[in-house]
Amino acid sequence: MTASLGEVLEGRRTAEFHKAARALLKEPLLLADGPQADEFRLVRRHAGDLRDWFDRNTGWPLRVDAEAARLGRTPGTLADATHPAREASRARVPFTRRRYVLLCLALAALERGEAQIALGRLAEQVVLDAADPHLAAAGIAFTLERRDERLDLAAVVRLLLRHGVLRRVAGDEDAYVSGAGDVLYDVRRRVLAGLLAARRGPSLITAEGFEERLAELTAESALDSDELRFRAIRQRLTRRLLDDPVLYYAELTDEELAYLTRQRAFIAARITELTGLVAEVRAEGIAMVDPMDDLTDVRMPEQGTHGHVTLLLAEHLAASDSTVSREELESRVRELAVEHGGFWSKNARQPGAEGELVELALAKLTALGLVAVVPGGVAPLPALARYAVGETVVKESPRKAQQQ
């Protein structure tokens, strides 16, 4: 039976809505003239429905204007440090503590600066601000006289270029790092103003400790009715199901677990309606599986040596029923190198490389919620069972069986 025009248009609208929502979840900041300009136009076309969905189900505000779309996405949990900012390069090296501090100092300087700024001028302002006694007391100091410090600042600037806060006018960062030149940027102030995703301004935070300050920065307003409390629980659970590879029931409070038990089907259906993710429910928790496999920053399985080693170690850990020490994992990598080394890079086959290979594999497995690093080693988590591989079974060819 031929679909009616109305059904065709509705199907097209639903597909566009899915694509716009997924684009925002992958890149919460989309620019009208950036590499995701097509996705930005979709978001702008469906801005009203998207704003309503995110506000109702996650509490994340969505701001859309002619220049940019910004989803104020805050993490589902503040205790997960496995998804850091990364260099805007193919290496995607995670940001260090010093680079995070440099990023904050650079943003503060840009906020006070002119519409154009040179990298050298930005560096001077960062050095001045870094003289703050509080930073010195925390052991942070920047002179930007050494090459490694200038490399840190260049990494910060390239991240801001990627997010569209800065637009390069002339020069390049490599010349600045080597001391052979400078770089001039346009500062896109409206994009800069929307970069911080926080419920309160940092200057209003009075807590002293890092965790306490982070909690205040993202704290919700006081909830004085059952309806508001239930909505807050639903938003927390939805944020975690969208953010985390797997949500374990053991991580939830009694109140959250009771609510999720009652409303699991409704919450999962709402997420599926927005994103196309499909709920996989097990006794230990829920994972929202992505049939399109592109809504993640940590991919597994993955091609390349590190991806292969990670997969093989996941199989080894899944077969164990207790904590495995790092020494045992490094020993296992040495055994695997004999068996599979022909598929690995030359460096990975060198003696002594097993320590780094195990470290990279554990970082990925931890980020995916498959293992937990505990005193004495690494503990498998329930979701790792999907990587358990049984004994190899050799089946007789049906053709050979017929010949006998």
Summary of the structure (lengths in Angstrom):
residues: 404
radius of gyration: 24.6
end to end distance: 50.3
largest distance: 85.8
contacts: 1110
relative contact order: 0.08
helix: 54%
strand: 11%
